[in-house]
Amino acid sequence: MNYSNTFQEIYNELQNVEDTGHVADYIPELATVNPNQFGVHLTTVGGEHSAFGDSEKRFSIQSIAKVFAFVMAYSRVKSNIWERMDLEPAGTPFNSLVQLEYDKGIPRNPFINAGAIVVCDILVDELASPKENVLSFIRGLSNSHTIDYNPIVAHSEKKSGYRNYALVNLMKSFGNIRNNIDKVMDLYFSICSIEMSCRELADSFLFLANNGVVPHSGEQILSPSRTKRANALMQTCGFYDEAGQFTFKVGLPGKSGVGGGIVAVHPLKYSIAVWSPRLNKKGNSYKGMLFLEEFTTKTELSIF
């Protein structure tokens, strides 16, 4: 199948659709991003690559990084993480305090902000150099050793992160944060600031389409059983309170970020990353969602 031609065809069709989204201007540094950029990259389990547009341009992956942090905790850390968080769809905004209060400081899943903060607390507990270890892990998955944090974006998020600090303090009051808050939040804001391209994201998520094995290195990151569970979590919780819509329209496990990126995987077939900075009201890329819906419809390559 000629994916590149399909990408071009869908992109041309989307040019007739008004992009009603907005960049994530509540994070000051992201407000400066050119909203008209668009890129997509698909990598198959067999190693074939297809790309379109700004697929090599790096952008702030934001909440997509929560998958990397979760996989590290799930694969390498002995702590029973399910004592610290649940694995249910939230049904509320990704930074909701109401749900967290109701659940006595236990986040609904690892992909909302509160859940990712608990994952960071676990990594601070268990890893010798958490920031260096997480970055090394992502570089290994993507086979790209120049991926890095963006300290300007991290600082911008820290300065405007009042609600995230409210989340961590609320969880601390319930005893679900064990380390120094500043240290935990430094890791959290740092991982969200990581910049990657569509190609690097597609390559780095490919192990989730390959029974937990990184194709280029042969390294087993997760067992097939845990890979299945990680994909199930992305399917049900990867798009905040729009996960049902993504499942209904696209039909793939995936994860979004407010930098405008979306990554999705088709087990045993491919990983695909799309980037379009304007977000819908739920915090997901407006045209990215539309693009992936059309892609799985035209190719008939969803899991359903």
Residue pairs with C-beta under 8 A, 6 or more apart in sequence:
1 299
2 50
3 42
3 50
3 299
4 50
4 51
4 52
6 295
6 298
6 299
7 40
7 42
7 50
7 51
7 52
7 53
7 295
8 52
9 298
10 291
10 294
10 295
10 298
11 38
11 52
11 53
11 291
13 294
14 287
14 290
14 291
14 294
17 287
17 290
19 35
19 276
19 278
19 286
19 287
20 278
20 280
20 286
21 35
21 276
21 278
21 279
21 280
21 285
21 286
21 287
22 35
22 278
22 279
23 30
23 31
23 33
23 35
23 260
23 277
23 278
23 279
24 30
24 31
24 62
24 258
24 259
24 260
24 277
24 279
24 283
25 31
26 160
27 153
27 156
27 157
27 160
27 258
28 156
28 159
28 160
29 60
29 150
29 152
29 153
29 156
29 157
30 60
30 153
30 156
30 258
30 259
30 277
33 59
33 60
33 259
33 260
33 277
34 277
35 277
35 278
37 53
37 54
37 57
37 59
37 275
37 276
37 277
38 53
38 54
38 274
38 275
38 276
38 287
39 51
39 52
39 53
39 54
39 55
39 56
39 57
39 197
39 198
39 274
39 275
40 51
40 52
40 53
40 55
40 198
40 272
40 273
40 274
40 275
40 291
41 49
41 50
41 51
41 52
41 55
41 197
41 198
41 199
41 201
41 202
41 272
41 273
42 49
42 50
42 51
42 202
42 270
42 271
42 272
42 273
43 49
43 199
43 202
43 203
43 206
43 270
43 271
43 272
44 269
44 270
45 206
45 209
45 210
45 215
45 268
45 269
45 270
47 215
47 216
49 199
51 198
51 199
54 198
54 275
55 197
55 198
55 199
55 273
55 275
56 197
56 198
56 199
57 197
57 275
58 147
58 195
58 196
58 197
58 200
59 195
59 196
59 197
59 259
59 260
59 261
59 275
59 277
60 150
60 153
60 192
60 193
60 194
60 195
60 257
60 259
61 192
61 194
61 195
61 196
61 201
61 257
61 259
61 261
62 192
62 257
62 258
62 259
62 261
63 94
63 111
63 113
63 116
63 192
63 255
63 256
63 257
63 258
64 201
64 255
64 256
64 257
64 259
64 261
64 262
64 263
65 138
65 191
65 192
65 194
65 257
66 110
66 111
66 115
66 116
66 119
66 191
66 255
67 111
67 205
67 230
67 234
67 238
67 255
67 263
68 134
68 137
68 138
68 141
68 191
68 204
69 116
69 119
69 120
69 123
69 134
69 191
70 110
70 111
70 116
70 119
70 230
70 233
71 221
71 222
71 230
72 123
72 127
72 133
72 134
72 137
73 79
73 81
73 110
73 119
73 122
73 123
73 126
74 81
74 222
74 226
74 230
75 221
75 222
75 226
76 126
77 122
77 123
77 126
78 126
79 122
79 125
79 126
81 110
81 118
81 119
81 122
84 106
84 118
84 121
84 122
84 176
85 106
85 107
85 108
85 109
85 110
85 115
85 118
85 119
86 103
86 106
86 107
86 108
86 109
87 109
87 110
87 233
87 237
88 108
88 109
88 236
88 237
89 108
89 109
89 236
89 237
89 241
89 243
89 244
90 96
90 99
90 108
90 109
90 112
90 237
90 240
90 241
91 99
91 108
91 241
92 98
92 99
92 108
92 241
93 240
93 241
93 283
94 112
94 113
94 240
94 241
94 283
95 112
95 113
95 114
95 163
95 164
95 167
96 112
97 163
97 166
97 167
97 170
99 108
100 106
100 107
100 114
100 167
100 170
100 171
101 170
104 174
105 170
105 171
105 173
105 174
105 175
105 176
106 174
106 176
107 114
107 115
107 117
107 118
107 171
108 114
108 115
108 237
109 115
109 233
109 236
109 237
110 116
110 118
110 119
110 233
110 237
111 233
111 234
111 237
111 238
111 240
111 255
112 237
112 240
113 163
113 164
113 167
114 167
114 168
114 171
116 188
117 164
117 167
117 168
117 171
117 177
117 184
117 185
117 188
118 171
118 176
118 177
120 130
120 184
120 185
120 187
120 188
120 191
121 176
121 177
121 178
121 179
121 184
123 130
123 133
123 134
123 187
124 130
124 179
124 183
124 184
124 187
125 178
125 179
127 133
127 134
130 187
131 149
131 186
131 187
131 190
131 191
134 187
134 191
135 147
135 148
135 149
135 194
138 147
138 194
138 196
138 204
139 145
139 147
140 214
140 217
140 219
141 203
141 204
141 205
141 207
141 214
141 221
142 196
142 200
142 201
142 203
142 204
143 203
143 216
143 217
144 196
144 200
144 203
147 194
147 195
147 196
147 200
148 194
148 195
149 190
149 191
149 193
149 194
149 195
150 193
150 194
150 195
151 193
153 192
153 193
153 195
154 189
154 190
154 192
154 193
157 164
157 189
157 192
157 193
158 185
158 186
158 189
161 185
161 189
164 185
164 188
164 189
165 181
165 185
168 177
168 181
168 184
168 185
169 181
171 177
172 181
177 184
192 257
196 204
196 261
198 261
198 273
198 274
198 275
199 273
201 261
201 263
201 273
202 263
202 271
202 272
202 273
203 216
203 271
205 263
205 265
205 271
205 273
206 214
206 215
206 265
206 270
206 271
207 213
207 214
207 215
207 219
207 221
207 222
207 227
208 222
208 227
208 230
208 231
208 234
208 253
208 265
208 267
208 271
209 265
209 266
209 267
209 268
209 269
209 270
209 271
210 268
211 224
211 227
211 267
211 268
212 220
212 221
212 222
212 223
212 224
212 226
212 227
213 219
213 220
213 221
214 221
221 227
222 230
231 253
231 265
231 267
232 253
234 253
234 254
234 255
234 265
235 243
235 247
235 252
235 253
235 254
236 243
236 247
237 243
238 246
238 253
238 254
238 255
238 256
239 245
239 246
239 254
239 255
239 256
239 282
239 284
240 256
240 282
240 283
240 284
241 282
242 280
242 282
242 283
242 284
245 282
245 289
246 252
246 254
246 284
246 289
249 289
249 293
250 264
250 289
250 292
250 293
250 296
250 302
251 296
251 302
251 303
251 304
252 264
252 265
252 266
252 272
252 292
252 296
252 302
252 303
253 264
253 265
253 267
253 303
254 262
254 263
254 264
254 265
254 292
255 262
255 263
256 262
256 283
256 284
256 285
256 288
258 279
258 283
259 275
259 277
260 275
260 276
260 277
260 278
260 279
260 285
260 288
261 273
261 274
261 275
261 285
261 288
262 273
262 274
262 275
262 284
262 285
262 288
262 289
262 292
263 271
263 272
263 273
264 271
264 272
264 273
264 292
265 271
265 272
266 272
266 301
266 302
266 303
267 303
269 301
270 301
272 292
272 295
274 285
274 288
274 291
274 292
275 285
275 288
276 285
276 286
276 287
276 288
276 291
277 285
278 285
278 286
278 287
279 285
279 286
280 286
280 289
295 301
296 302
